Amino acid sequence: MSISEEEFKIRLGKKIEDLRTSTDFGVRELALKADIEHHQLINIQKGRVDARICTLKKIADALGIELKVLLDF
């Protein structure tokens, strides 16, 4: 099933937010751990931006998961 780019960004952001909250990380805490700006993480979670694959890898590493887990939605 193909989804639009907009829907992809929304689903990805929701997945990251769900994983973040399930690990009890705040936005700033995860951003710091992932070495990205907290506003960048917020924008990714809201589906407002196209995140680079390297940024997604940083987020996955900070969450202690494989990158493919972020994309499994």
MORA-V539848 format. One record per backbone hydrogen bond with DSSP energy under -1.0 kcal/mol. NH is the residue of the N-H (numbers start at 0). CO is the residue of the C=O. If there is no record, write none. Layout:
nh->(NH:NH)
co->(CO:CO)
This chain:
nh->(7:8:9:10:11:12:13:14:15:16:17:18:19:20:21:22:23:24:29:30:31:32:33:35:40:41:42:43:44:45:46:47:55:56:57:58:59:60:61:62:64:68:71:72)
co->(3:4:5:6:7:8:9:10:11:12:13:14:15:16:17:18:20:19:25:26:27:28:29:30:36:37:38:39:40:41:43:42:51:52:53:54:55:56:57:58:59:65:68:70)
